[in-house]
Amino acid sequence: MQESELNYFKEILESRKVQIIKNITGVNDELAQLSSLELNDEGDHASVNNNSMVESAIVNQQERELREIQVTLGKIVHGDYGICEMCEDPIGFQRLKVKPHAIYCIDCREIVEKSS
């Protein structure tokens, strides 16, 4: 992969990393505000619990994506970015444009999804 392509993906990943950190911080702030509310009835408690569960799920998904991005940024540094972890062939440029932190090429991703 050319240096300009690596820089392109690195910028995308760094930007997404910043956005995810901002999202996680915002959700955590909202959860802290929800837990400090004085709730008057069971309906309020149920609503807050439901919101907390949804927001916690979002945070978990975002944290997982953040970890994947951190690993991918390390791959850029070590020179093995864009290589499928299963077949060790290059991951297509179009696939990386859609998911810059992809670890599998399209064919291997399908294999992994079918075996899950």
Secondary structure by P-SEA (a helix, b strand, c coil): ccaaaaaaaaaaaaaaaaaaaaaaaaaaaaaaaaaacccccaaaaaaaaaaaaaaaaaaaaaaaaaaaaaaaaaaaaaccccccccccccccaaaaaacccccccaaaaaaaaaac
